[in-house]
Amino acid sequence: MLVERDALLAELVTDLDDALAGTGRVIFLGGEAGVGKTALVRSLARLARPRCRVRIGGADNVTTPGALGAFQDAIPEIAASVTAGGDRIRLFRELRDLIAAAPALLVLEDLHWADEATLDAVRYLARRIETSPVLVVATYRHDEITARHPLTALLGDLATTAEVRRLLVPPLTVDGVARLISESGDAVDPTALHLRTGGNAFFVTESLAIGGVALPATVSDAILARVSRLTPAAQDVAAAAAILGAGADAELLARISGQALDAVDECTDAGVLIEVGGSLGFRHELAREAVEQSLSAVRRRQLHGRALRALAERTPEDHRTLAHHAAGCGDEAAAMAHAVAAAEKAARGSAHREAAEHYRLAVRHCISATERAELFVALSYECYLTDQLPEALTARQQALELHEVIGDALRLGDDERWLSRLSWFSGHGNDAQRYGLRAVTTLEQLAPGVELAWAYSNYAQLRMLAEEPEEVEHWGRKALELARALGSPDIESHALNNLGTAELQSGRVEQGQRDLTRSLDIARAADLPEHVARAYTNLGSSAVLQKRLADAHVFLSAGIAFCEDRDLDSWAGYMTACLSLALADEGRFDEALASADPLLDHAGTAPVSLMPAAGAAARVLARRGSDATPRLALAQRLAAEAGELQRLAPAVCAAAEHAWLTSDAGAIGALTASTWELALAHDEEWATGELGWWRLLGGAPFAAAGRVAEPFALMLTGDPRAVQAWTDRGCPIWAAYAAMLDPDVAVVDHAVRALDQLGAVAAIEAILRTRHAHGLALPRRPRAQARGNPAQLTARELEVLGLLGEGLSTPEIAERLILSRRTVEHHVAAVLRKLGEPTRGRAVAAASRRGLLPV
């Protein structure tokens, strides 16, 4: 029976009504194990069946999850496409079309155990479900997912998506426990039972099933007490069911247990096993675990062996399950063979985290050095794809050591190149340089091939990141020549990207954009999504660095849209972080924070994206007079670990600006000293320009720079044209800073009033303080006043609010304003936050009351 769940069920029914009317929804239903999530969604399913199609699937923790396992369980039609592998976006689109073909309720249970591909598919669907007549309800154990759990990352990514919300199923109250006791007919004190069970519905039910006696020390005792009432034959069936995990038919249970079908019937009659969708299994995973753990090691091995033999005949293609049972019964050869086959299948289905788990199992059961080396290479790659960088490094190092013993120089060189790449991603610049050079040296002793071309391009990339244009030209041209000779478009695109980015760094903007655009075109033609993303990233991030903000918006917006459409979240995240820097320079402070904060609050964000996001947030907060210290410290720490000028200069300049804004300009000299020397050594005009400016304000030497970007060169010489130079680039903050020391007080007065409109109160104070220190006349201090609307919404937020008032959806607003969906979601989130309202409808109503909507 369903107790104390009427309100939650009513909410879910309302969501179902909205979905069936054409406004899709995704509900994440959390709760502890045994609290009643399954009972709730099954009740919803019963109510939904007369109205729409109901599909139910789920994940389990018995074996390593299969690719899109929960979806295959719910939608068997997708299985053939998953097995075939290929482009995952095509697969996700097919999945979306199957789900949205007719009004439907899709239930995905136990998402905390789901494979990576399933979580990626949920992310994809949630971002595109608004116009589909589908309600997706995904259950999970909220108390079992850590900050680093993949599901936490998914929930964080979807936090601002309007069509997604979370519900929590609470434990039963004492009154709820009393109702269950009343239904059972037992004479039990509800308060005492509630205290012992914590209100967990499963614990209460299991306690009442054994006569209502006090719940034993562990729930497993309660479960085993029920099982102990069965005959020995039925207990054997329960043991077989515990080993199999997922639901099984009666014939399979009888075969593995070695008992007659009557023993299976006894288990169902006693309620130990229940039938769901034609399969028999335990009422709850906790019950299965308790029975499995009660078995002796010998008994477990025996049952796993029977399961292996039976399932090998029935479903020989189910390598995932066969690998599990082979390992359970100690069959080393079968375990390795099936684990490798399962890993390859998982990888084809984009379930890379599960593929890694299968490769770990294969390694444990492999003896051959050559095969172990290949397995470590595969494991390293899957860990690399899933951001498990420490293990990716360790696995590749183990592969390298085995290849050294075997004497395979080609694979050894490729190991070194990959260790270089992985070290860079992990923020270990010196190791990346060392391994990168070793890879070139090793592979140049062999016949030229793809491995050498990649080693050249990898080393060119390292030199590009270190801003050494001559070295980039040398190694990049070698990579490009060999890639073209080999007919490798991926390496050609990679090499052109390095060359183009180096040209941009050297100030050859036209040539750099030409090479990067060519890299982009090659990647698009060859369907290489990561290389497309990398081209957009370097076109956009270079434009941000060089304050070409109009170009930055073009490239970053296109790149973010491309990556969001393909769920390339790591690339989209980095470009969003770069965009936050541009928005900060444009004085679009709320938008900058709306872009940066989700990345900074997301536990899975890579350091390379955290650095610009933290720097942008720190600068916005500091200019507003808020506490920027935590964001600034993060940016500086990560930049110091990376050790590259392109990471160090923005972080150090943010720290210098913060020092000036907080009346500590005397610290700027020491703060910038080492990075200033590094910028001079690299002759990087934008880094030397900004560092020189802050050193000027801090009273530190700033001369002797070879190249200085024009706007900063004008500022450093006191040229009044600097204000216009920054204004032309759309940088009101820097235009105000350039005006700061102008003798004409009217120029400064205009700049200060512009900052006042942006809310940059700390920047205004610092400008006035600096002019006073230089003995210059002070403009009139701006008066505190309303900023045009009482909620202090930006112009773009007011525009978005107006479109919400017209009833437009996120995709429609994105199309109207020519923005990405994610950017629109950030604006909507900012509107809700500033208006203090939880939903779009209430925000529109509040805005109407305040007169913020157009008449």
C-alpha positions in Angstrom: 0.0 0.0 0.0 1.1 3.6 -0.6 1.3 5.5 2.6 2.0 9.3 3.0 2.8 9.7 -0.7 -0.5 11.3 -1.9 1.1 14.8 -2.2 4.1 13.5 -4.1 1.9 11.4 -6.4 -0.3 14.4 -7.0 2.7 16.5 -8.0 3.9 13.7 -10.4 0.4 13.5 -11.9 0.4 17.2 -12.5 3.8 16.9 -14.2 2.3 14.0 -16.3 -0.6 16.3 -17.3 1.8 19.0 -18.4 3.9 16.5 -20.4 0.9 14.9 -22.1 -0.3 18.4 -23.1 3.0 18.9 -24.9 5.4 20.4 -22.4 7.9 17.6 -21.5 9.4 17.3 -18.0 12.2 15.4 -16.3 11.8 14.6 -12.6 14.7 13.3 -10.5 13.1 11.5 -7.7 15.6 11.0 -4.8 15.4 9.1 -1.6 17.3 6.6 0.5 17.2 2.9 -0.2 13.9 1.4 0.8 12.1 4.7 1.3 9.4 3.9 -1.3 10.5 5.5 -4.6 9.7 2.4 -6.6 6.2 2.0 -5.0 5.6 5.7 -5.8 6.6 5.5 -9.5 4.7 2.2 -10.0 1.6 3.9 -8.7 2.1 6.7 -11.1 2.6 4.1 -13.9 -0.8 2.5 -13.0 -2.5 5.8 -13.3 -0.7 6.7 -16.5 -1.4 3.4 -18.5 -4.9 4.4 -19.6 -3.6 7.7 -20.9 -0.3 7.0 -22.5 2.4 4.5 -23.2 4.4 3.5 -20.1 8.0 2.4 -20.4 10.0 1.3 -17.4 13.7 0.5 -17.2 16.4 0.6 -14.6 20.0 0.0 -13.6 21.4 -2.6 -11.2 24.7 -3.0 -9.3 25.1 -6.8 -9.8 27.3 -6.5 -12.9 29.0 -3.5 -14.6 26.2 -1.5 -16.2 25.7 -2.0 -19.9 25.7 0.8 -22.4 22.4 2.7 -22.2 21.3 -0.2 -20.0 18.3 1.5 -18.4 17.1 2.7 -21.8 17.5 -0.7 -23.4 15.5 -2.1 -20.5 12.7 0.4 -21.1 13.0 0.6 -24.9 14.2 -2.6 -26.4 14.0 -1.2 -29.9 17.2 0.8 -29.3 19.3 -2.3 -28.6 20.4 -3.0 -32.2 21.6 0.6 -32.6 23.5 0.4 -29.3 25.2 -2.8 -30.4 26.1 -1.3 -33.7 27.8 1.7 -32.0 28.8 4.7 -34.0 28.1 8.4 -33.5 26.4 8.8 -30.1 24.5 11.9 -31.1 22.9 10.0 -33.9 22.0 7.3 -31.3 20.7 9.8 -28.8 18.5 11.4 -31.5 17.1 8.0 -32.4 16.4 7.4 -28.8 14.6 10.8 -28.5 12.5 10.1 -31.5 11.5 6.7 -30.2 10.5 8.2 -26.8 8.7 11.2 -28.2 6.9 9.3 -31.0 3.7 9.2 -28.8 2.7 10.5 -25.4 4.6 8.5 -22.8 5.8 8.1 -19.2 9.4 6.9 -19.1 10.6 5.6 -15.7 14.3 5.0 -15.2 15.0 3.5 -11.8 18.2 3.5 -9.7 20.0 6.1 -11.8 22.9 6.1 -9.2 24.0 2.8 -10.8 23.5 3.8 -14.4 26.2 3.7 -17.0 27.8 6.8 -18.4 26.0 6.6 -21.7 22.6 6.4 -19.9 23.5 9.6 -17.9 24.6 11.3 -21.1 21.4 10.3 -22.8 19.4 11.7 -19.9 21.3 15.0 -20.2 20.7 15.1 -23.9 17.0 14.4 -23.6 16.5 16.8 -20.7 17.8 19.7 -22.7 15.5 18.9 -25.6 12.3 17.6 -24.0 10.3 20.9 -23.7 8.2 20.2 -26.8 7.9 16.4 -26.4 4.8 14.8 -24.8 6.9 12.8 -22.4 7.4 12.7 -18.6 10.7 11.2 -17.6 10.9 10.1 -13.9 14.4 9.0 -12.8 14.9 7.6 -9.3 18.1 7.6 -7.4 19.5 7.3 -3.9 20.4 10.9 -3.1 22.4 9.9 0.0 24.7 7.6 -1.9 26.0 10.0 -4.6 29.2 11.8 -3.8 30.5 15.1 -5.1 32.5 13.2 -7.7 29.7 10.8 -8.7 28.7 11.1 -12.4 25.1 11.6 -11.4 26.1 14.7 -9.3 27.7 16.1 -12.5 24.5 15.5 -14.4 22.3 17.1 -11.8 24.6 20.1 -11.7 24.6 20.4 -15.5 20.8 20.5 -15.5 20.3 22.7 -12.5 19.2 25.7 -14.5 17.1 23.8 -17.0 13.5 24.9 -16.6 12.0 21.5 -17.6 14.0 19.6 -14.9 13.3 19.5 -11.2 14.1 17.3 -8.2 11.7 15.7 -5.7 12.7 14.0 -2.5 10.8 11.0 -1.0 11.0 11.5 2.8 10.8 8.6 5.4 7.5 7.7 6.9 6.3 9.6 10.0 5.1 7.8 13.1 1.5 8.1 11.8 2.6 6.5 8.5 4.2 3.6 10.4 1.0 3.2 12.4 -1.1 2.8 9.3 1.2 0.0 8.0 0.9 -1.7 11.4 -2.9 -1.4 11.3 -3.0 -3.0 7.9 -0.8 -5.9 9.0 -3.0 -6.6 12.1 0.1 -6.8 14.4 0.1 -5.3 17.9 3.3 -3.2 17.6 4.2 0.1 19.2 4.4 2.5 16.1 6.7 4.9 18.0 9.2 2.2 18.9 9.1 0.7 15.4 9.6 4.1 13.8 12.6 4.7 16.0 14.1 1.4 15.1 13.5 1.7 11.4 13.9 5.5 10.9 10.6 5.5 9.0 12.2 3.5 6.1 9.2 1.9 4.5 11.1 -1.2 3.4 12.5 -1.8 6.9 9.1 -1.4 8.4 7.5 -3.8 5.9 10.3 -6.4 6.5 9.9 -6.1 10.3 6.1 -6.6 10.1 6.6 -9.6 7.7 8.3 -11.6 10.5 5.6 -11.0 12.9 6.2 -7.4 14.0 9.0 -8.3 16.4 11.7 -5.8 17.1 13.8 -5.2 14.0 17.2 -7.0 14.4 20.5 -5.2 14.6 20.7 -5.1 10.8 18.1 -5.2 8.2 19.8 -8.3 6.7 18.7 -10.2 9.8 15.1 -9.3 9.2 15.4 -10.3 5.5 17.2 -13.6 6.3 14.6 -14.3 9.0 12.0 -14.3 6.2 14.1 -16.5 3.9 14.8 -19.0 6.7 11.1 -19.8 6.8 11.4 -21.4 3.3 12.2 -25.0 2.7 15.9 -25.8 1.8 14.9 -26.1 -1.9 13.3 -22.7 -1.9 16.3 -21.2 -0.1 18.4 -22.5 -3.0 16.2 -20.7 -5.4 16.6 -17.5 -3.4 20.3 -17.9 -3.5 20.3 -18.3 -7.3 18.2 -15.2 -7.6 20.7 -13.3 -5.4 23.5 -14.4 -7.7 21.7 -13.5 -10.9 20.7 -10.0 -9.6 18.5 -8.8 -12.5 15.1 -10.5 -12.8 15.1 -14.0 -14.2 12.4 -16.4 -15.4 11.4 -19.4 -13.4 13.1 -21.9 -15.6 16.5 -20.2 -15.3 16.1 -20.0 -11.5 15.2 -23.7 -11.3 18.2 -24.6 -13.5 20.8 -22.6 -11.6 19.5 -23.6 -8.2 19.2 -27.2 -9.2 15.6 -27.4 -7.8 12.1 -28.0 -9.2 9.8 -25.3 -10.3 7.7 -25.9 -7.2 10.6 -24.3 -5.1 10.4 -21.2 -7.3 6.6 -21.0 -6.7 7.3 -21.3 -2.9 9.5 -18.2 -3.1 6.8 -16.2 -4.8 4.1 -17.4 -2.5 6.1 -16.3 0.5 6.8 -12.9 -1.0 10.6 -13.4 -1.0 10.5 -13.0 -4.8 8.0 -11.0 -6.7 7.1 -10.9 -10.4 7.7 -7.6 -12.3 7.3 -7.5 -16.0 7.5 -11.2 -16.5 10.7 -11.6 -14.4 11.2 -12.8 -10.9 13.4 -10.9 -8.5 13.7 -9.6 -4.9 11.3 -6.9 -3.8 14.3 -4.7 -3.0 18.0 -4.6 -3.8 18.8 -4.6 -0.1 17.1 -8.0 0.2 19.2 -9.4 -2.7 22.4 -8.1 -1.1 21.6 -9.6 2.3 20.9 -13.1 0.8 24.0 -12.9 -1.4 26.3 -11.9 1.5 24.9 -14.8 3.6 26.3 -17.4 1.1 29.6 -19.1 1.6 32.4 -18.5 -0.8 32.2 -22.1 -2.1 28.4 -21.8 -2.6 28.8 -18.5 -4.5 31.4 -19.9 -6.9 29.2 -22.9 -7.6 26.2 -20.8 -8.4 28.2 -18.4 -10.6 29.6 -21.4 -12.5 26.0 -22.7 -13.1 24.9 -19.2 -14.2 27.9 -18.9 -16.6 27.1 -22.1 -18.3 23.4 -21.5 -18.5 23.6 -17.9 -19.8 26.4 -18.8 -22.3 23.9 -21.0 -24.0 21.0 -18.6 -23.7 22.6 -15.2 -24.3 26.1 -15.7 -25.6 26.2 -12.0 -26.7 25.7 -10.7 -23.1 29.5 -10.4 -22.4 28.9 -8.1 -19.5 26.9 -10.6 -17.5 29.1 -13.5 -18.6 32.3 -11.7 -17.5 30.7 -11.1 -14.1 29.8 -14.8 -13.6 33.1 -16.0 -15.0 35.0 -13.9 -12.5 32.7 -15.1 -9.8 33.4 -18.8 -10.4 37.2 -18.3 -11.0 37.3 -19.0 -14.8 40.2 -16.6 -15.6 40.2 -17.1 -19.4 36.5 -16.7 -19.8 36.5 -13.7 -17.5 39.1 -11.9 -19.5 37.6 -12.7 -22.9 34.1 -11.6 -22.0 35.4 -8.5 -20.1 37.2 -7.3 -23.2 34.2 -8.0 -25.4 32.0 -6.2 -23.0 34.4 -3.2 -22.8 34.5 -2.9 -26.6 30.7 -3.0 -26.7 30.4 -0.4 -23.9 32.8 1.9 -25.7 30.9 1.7 -28.9 27.8 2.7 -27.0 29.6 5.7 -25.4 29.5 4.1 -22.0 33.2 4.8 -21.4 33.1 4.7 -17.6 31.7 1.2 -17.8 34.2 0.2 -20.5 36.9 1.2 -18.1 35.4 -1.0 -15.4 35.4 -4.0 -17.8 39.0 -3.4 -18.7 39.9 -3.3 -15.0 38.3 -6.7 -14.7 40.1 -8.0 -17.8 43.5 -6.8 -16.4 42.9 -8.7 -13.1 42.4 -11.9 -15.0 45.2 -11.5 -17.7 48.6 -13.1 -17.5 50.3 -12.4 -20.9 52.5 -9.3 -20.8 51.6 -8.3 -24.3 47.9 -8.6 -23.7 48.2 -6.7 -20.3 50.0 -3.9 -22.1 47.1 -3.6 -24.6 44.6 -3.7 -21.8 46.3 -0.9 -19.9 46.4 1.2 -23.1 42.6 0.7 -23.6 41.9 1.3 -19.9 44.0 4.5 -20.0 42.1 5.8 -22.9 38.7 5.1 -21.4 39.8 6.8 -18.1 41.0 9.8 -20.2 37.6 10.1 -21.8 35.8 10.0 -18.4 38.1 12.5 -16.6 39.7 9.9 -14.4 43.1 11.4 -15.1 45.1 9.9 -12.3 44.2 6.4 -13.3 44.6 7.2 -17.0 48.2 8.3 -16.2 48.9 5.2 -14.0 47.5 2.8 -16.6 49.5 4.3 -19.4 52.7 4.2 -17.3 52.1 0.5 -16.7 51.6 0.0 -20.4 54.9 1.9 -21.1 56.8 -0.3 -18.6 55.4 -3.5 -20.2 56.3 -2.2 -23.7 59.8 -1.5 -22.5 60.1 -5.1 -21.3 58.6 -6.5 -24.5 60.8 -4.3 -26.6 58.0 -2.7 -28.7 59.5 0.7 -29.5 56.6 1.9 -31.6 54.0 1.4 -28.8 56.5 2.7 -26.3 56.8 6.0 -28.2 53.0 6.3 -28.5 52.8 5.7 -24.7 55.2 8.6 -24.2 53.2 10.8 -26.4 50.0 10.0 -24.5 51.7 10.4 -21.1 52.7 13.9 -22.3 49.0 14.7 -23.2 47.7 13.3 -20.0 50.3 15.1 -17.9 49.2 18.4 -19.5 45.6 17.7 -18.8 46.5 17.0 -15.2 48.3 20.3 -14.8 51.9 18.8 -14.8 53.6 21.0 -17.4 57.2 19.7 -16.8 56.1 16.1 -17.1 54.2 16.9 -20.3 57.3 18.5 -21.8 59.6 15.6 -20.8 57.3 12.9 -22.2 56.6 14.9 -25.3 60.2 15.2 -26.2 60.9 11.6 -25.4 58.1 10.5 -27.7 59.6 12.4 -30.6 63.1 11.0 -29.9 61.8 7.4 -29.6 59.6 7.5 -32.7 62.1 9.3 -35.0 64.3 6.1 -34.8 61.5 4.2 -36.6 59.9 4.5 -40.0 57.6 7.6 -40.2 54.0 6.8 -39.4 50.9 8.1 -37.7 52.5 7.8 -34.2 55.4 10.1 -35.2 53.0 12.6 -36.8 51.0 12.7 -33.6 54.2 13.1 -31.6 55.2 16.1 -33.7 51.8 17.7 -33.4 51.6 17.0 -29.7 55.0 18.7 -29.2 54.0 21.6 -31.4 50.9 22.0 -29.1 53.1 22.1 -26.0 55.3 24.8 -27.6 52.2 26.7 -28.6 50.9 26.6 -25.0 54.3 27.8 -23.9 54.0 30.6 -26.5 57.2 29.8 -28.4 56.1 30.6 -32.0 59.4 29.6 -33.7 59.3 26.1 -32.1 55.6 25.8 -33.0 56.4 26.6 -36.6 59.2 24.0 -36.7 57.3 21.1 -35.1 53.9 22.0 -36.5 55.2 22.1 -40.1 56.8 18.6 -39.6 53.5 17.3 -38.3 51.5 18.9 -41.1 53.8 17.5 -43.8 53.7 14.0 -42.5 49.9 14.1 -41.8 49.2 15.1 -45.4 51.6 12.4 -46.7 49.7 9.8 -44.6 46.3 11.2 -45.4 45.3 11.8 -41.8 42.8 14.6 -41.6 42.6 14.5 -37.8 46.4 15.1 -37.4 46.3 17.7 -40.2 43.5 19.6 -38.4 45.3 19.3 -35.1 48.6 20.6 -36.6 46.9 23.6 -38.4 45.2 24.5 -35.1 48.5 24.7 -33.3 50.1 26.8 -36.1 47.1 29.1 -36.3 46.9 29.7 -32.6 50.7 30.5 -32.5 50.2 33.0 -35.3 47.4 34.7 -33.3 49.6 34.8 -30.3 52.3 36.5 -32.4 49.8 39.2 -33.5 49.4 37.8 -37.1 45.6 37.7 -36.7 44.6 37.3 -40.3 47.0 34.4 -41.0 46.1 32.8 -37.7 42.4 32.9 -38.3 43.0 31.6 -41.8 44.8 28.5 -40.5 42.4 27.9 -37.7 39.4 28.2 -40.1 41.1 25.7 -42.3 41.5 23.4 -39.3 37.8 23.9 -38.6 36.8 23.1 -42.2 38.9 19.9 -42.3 37.4 18.7 -39.0 33.9 19.4 -40.1 34.4 17.6 -43.4 35.9 14.5 -41.7 33.3 14.6 -38.9 35.8 15.1 -36.1 33.7 16.8 -33.4 36.6 17.2 -30.9 38.7 18.9 -33.5 35.8 21.2 -34.5 35.4 22.1 -30.8 39.1 22.7 -30.5 39.2 25.1 -33.5 36.2 27.1 -32.1 37.9 27.1 -28.7 41.2 28.6 -29.9 39.6 31.1 -32.3 37.4 32.3 -29.4 39.9 32.2 -26.5 42.5 34.0 -28.6 40.0 36.7 -29.4 39.2 37.1 -25.6 42.9 37.3 -24.8 43.4 40.0 -27.4 40.3 41.9 -26.5 38.7 41.3 -29.9 35.4 40.9 -28.1 33.1 41.0 -31.1 35.1 38.1 -32.7 35.1 36.3 -29.3 31.3 36.3 -29.2 31.0 35.0 -32.8 33.4 32.1 -32.3 32.4 31.2 -28.8 28.7 31.3 -29.4 29.0 29.1 -32.4 31.4 26.8 -30.6 29.2 26.5 -27.5 26.1 25.8 -29.7 28.0 23.1 -31.6 29.2 21.4 -28.4 25.9 21.6 -26.6 24.1 20.0 -29.6 26.6 17.1 -29.3 26.8 17.2 -25.5 30.6 17.9 -25.6 30.3 19.5 -22.1 34.0 19.8 -21.4 34.6 21.9 -24.5 31.4 23.8 -24.0 32.4 24.5 -20.4 35.9 25.8 -21.4 34.4 28.1 -24.0 31.7 29.3 -21.5 34.5 30.1 -19.1 36.3 32.2 -21.8 33.0 33.9 -22.6 32.7 34.9 -18.9 36.1 36.8 -19.3 34.7 38.7 -22.3 31.5 39.6 -20.5 33.5 40.8 -17.5 35.5 43.2 -19.7 32.3 44.4 -21.3 30.8 45.3 -18.0 28.1 42.6 -18.3 28.7 41.5 -14.7 25.6 39.5 -14.1 26.0 37.6 -17.3 29.7 37.0 -16.5 28.8 35.4 -13.2 25.9 33.5 -14.7 28.4 31.9 -17.1 31.2 31.4 -14.5 29.4 30.3 -11.3 27.8 27.1 -12.6 31.3 25.9 -13.7 32.8 26.9 -10.3 30.0 25.2 -8.4 30.2 22.0 -10.4 32.5 19.4 -8.8 33.4 17.9 -12.2 34.7 21.0 -13.9 38.3 20.5 -15.3 41.0 22.8 -14.0 41.6 24.3 -17.5 38.0 25.6 -17.3 38.1 26.6 -13.7 41.0 29.0 -14.2 39.3 31.5 -16.6 35.9 31.1 -14.8 37.5 31.8 -11.4 39.5 34.8 -12.9 36.4 36.3 -14.4 34.3 35.9 -11.3 37.1 37.3 -9.1 37.3 40.4 -11.3 33.6 41.0 -11.3 33.3 40.6 -7.6 36.3 42.8 -6.9 35.1 45.6 -9.2 31.7 45.5 -7.4 33.4 45.6 -4.0 32.4 42.1 -3.0 34.6 39.4 -1.5 36.7 38.0 -4.4 39.3 36.2 -2.3 38.1 32.6 -2.7 37.8 32.9 -6.5 41.1 34.7 -6.8 42.9 32.1 -4.7 41.5 29.3 -6.9 42.6 31.0 -10.1 46.1 31.7 -8.8 46.6 28.2 -7.4 45.6 26.4 -10.6 47.6 28.8 -12.7 50.7 28.2 -10.7 50.3 24.4 -11.0 49.9 24.8 -14.8 52.9 27.0 -15.1 52.0 28.4 -18.6 52.1 32.1 -19.3 48.6 32.0 -20.8 47.3 30.7 -17.5 49.5 32.7 -15.2 49.1 36.2 -16.7 45.3 36.4 -16.4 45.4 35.1 -12.8 48.2 37.4 -11.7 46.6 40.4 -13.4 43.4 39.6 -11.6 45.3 39.5 -8.4 47.0 42.8 -9.2 43.7 44.5 -10.0 42.3 43.2 -6.8 45.3 44.7 -4.8 44.7 48.0 -6.5 41.0 47.9 -5.8 41.5 47.1 -2.1 44.0 49.9 -1.5 47.0 47.5 -1.5 48.7 48.7 -4.7 52.1 48.5 -3.0 51.9 44.7 -3.2 51.6 44.7 -7.0 55.3 44.7 -7.7 55.9 41.5 -5.8 52.7 39.9 -7.1 53.7 40.4 -10.7 57.5 40.1 -10.7 58.0 36.5 -11.9 55.1 36.6 -14.4 56.4 39.9 -15.7 59.8 38.4 -16.4 58.1 35.4 -18.1 56.0 37.7 -20.3 59.1 39.7 -21.3 60.9 36.5 -22.2 58.0 35.4 -24.4 57.5 38.9 -25.8 53.7 38.4 -25.4 52.2 41.8 -26.1 48.9 41.5 -24.3 50.4 40.0 -21.1 53.2 42.6 -21.0 50.7 45.3 -21.7 48.4 44.6 -18.8 51.1 43.6 -16.4 52.9 46.8 -17.3 49.8 48.8 -16.5 49.4 47.3 -13.0 53.0 47.6 -12.3 52.8 51.3 -13.2 49.9 51.7 -10.7 51.9 49.7 -8.1 55.0 51.8 -8.5 57.1 48.9 -9.9 59.4 49.1 -13.0 57.4 48.4 -16.2 59.7 49.5 -19.0 61.9 47.3 -21.3 58.9 45.5 -22.9 59.5 44.6 -26.6 56.0 44.4 -27.8 53.0 45.9 -26.1 49.4 45.7 -27.4 48.3 49.1 -28.7 45.6 50.0 -26.1 48.0 49.3 -23.3 50.9 51.1 -25.0 48.7 54.2 -25.2 47.7 53.9 -21.5 51.3 53.5 -20.4 52.4 56.6 -22.3 49.4 58.6 -21.1 48.0 59.0 -24.6 44.4 60.2 -24.4 43.6 58.1 -27.5 43.6 55.1 -25.2 40.1 55.8 -24.0 38.7 55.6 -27.5 40.8 52.5 -28.3 39.1 50.7 -25.5 35.7 52.1 -26.3 36.1 50.8 -29.9 36.8 47.4 -28.5 33.6 47.4 -26.3 35.5 47.5 -23.0 34.0 50.2 -20.7 36.0 49.0 -17.7 39.3 49.5 -19.5 38.1 52.8 -21.1 37.4 54.0 -17.5 40.9 52.9 -16.3 42.5 54.6 -19.3 40.7 57.8 -18.5 41.7 57.7 -14.8 44.9 59.8 -15.0 43.6 62.2 -17.7 44.1 65.9 -16.6 40.7 66.7 -18.0 38.3 66.1 -15.2 35.3 65.9 -17.6 36.8 62.8 -19.3 37.1 61.1 -15.9 33.6 62.2 -14.9 32.2 60.5 -17.9 34.1 57.3 -17.2 33.0 57.2 -13.5 29.4 57.6 -14.5 29.7 54.7 -16.9 31.1 52.6 -14.1 28.3 53.7 -11.8 25.8 52.3 -14.3 27.6 49.0 -14.2 27.6 48.9 -10.4 31.5 48.9 -10.3 31.6 50.7 -7.0 35.0 49.5 -5.9 36.5 50.5 -9.3 35.1 54.0 -8.8 36.6 54.3 -5.4 40.0 53.1 -6.7 39.9 55.6 -9.5 39.1 58.5 -7.2 41.8 57.3 -4.7 44.4 57.1 -7.4 43.7 60.5 -8.8 43.9 62.0 -5.4 47.3 60.3 -4.9 48.5 61.9 -8.1 47.2 65.3 -7.2 44.6 65.4 -9.9 41.2 67.0 -9.6 38.4 64.7 -8.6 35.1 64.4 -10.5 31.8 64.6 -8.6 31.1 61.3 -6.8 28.0 59.7 -8.4 24.9 59.6 -6.2 23.4 56.3 -5.3 20.3 55.9 -7.5 18.0 53.3 -9.0 19.6 51.6 -12.0 16.5 51.9 -14.2 14.6 49.1 -12.5 14.2 48.1 -8.8 15.4 44.5 -9.3 18.6 45.8 -11.1 18.1 43.5 -14.1 20.5 44.0 -17.0 19.2 45.1 -20.4 19.5 41.5 -21.7 17.7 40.1 -18.6 14.8 42.6 -19.1 14.7 41.5 -22.7 14.5 37.8 -21.7 11.9 38.6 -19.0 9.7 40.3 -21.6 9.9 37.3 -23.9 9.0 35.0 -20.9 6.0 37.3 -20.4 5.0 36.6 -24.0 5.0 32.9 -23.1 8.1 31.9 -25.2 10.0 28.8 -24.3 13.8 28.6 -23.9 14.4 27.4 -27.5 12.1 30.1 -28.9 13.9 32.8 -26.8 17.3 31.5 -28.0 16.1 31.7 -31.6 14.6 35.2 -31.2 17.8 36.6 -29.5 20.3 34.5 -31.5 21.7 33.0 -28.3 22.5 29.4 -27.2 20.0 27.7 -25.0 22.5 27.5 -22.2 23.0 31.3 -22.3 19.2 31.8 -22.2 19.0 29.4 -19.2 21.7 31.5 -17.4 19.7 34.7 -18.1 16.5 33.1 -16.9 18.2 31.8 -13.7 19.5 35.3 -13.0 16.0 36.8 -13.5 14.5 34.3 -11.1 17.3 35.0 -8.5 17.0 38.7 -8.7 13.2 38.7 -8.5 13.3 36.1 -5.7 10.8 33.7 -7.4 11.2 29.9 -7.9 9.4 29.6 -11.3 9.1 31.4 -14.6 5.3 32.0 -14.1 5.7 33.5 -10.7 8.6 35.7 -12.0 6.5 37.0 -14.8 3.7 37.8 -12.3 6.1 39.5 -10.0 7.6 41.5 -12.8 4.2 42.6 -14.0 3.3 43.8 -10.5 6.6 45.8 -10.4 6.0 47.3 -13.8 9.1 45.7 -15.4 7.2 44.2 -18.3 6.6 46.2 -21.5 3.0 47.5 -21.7 
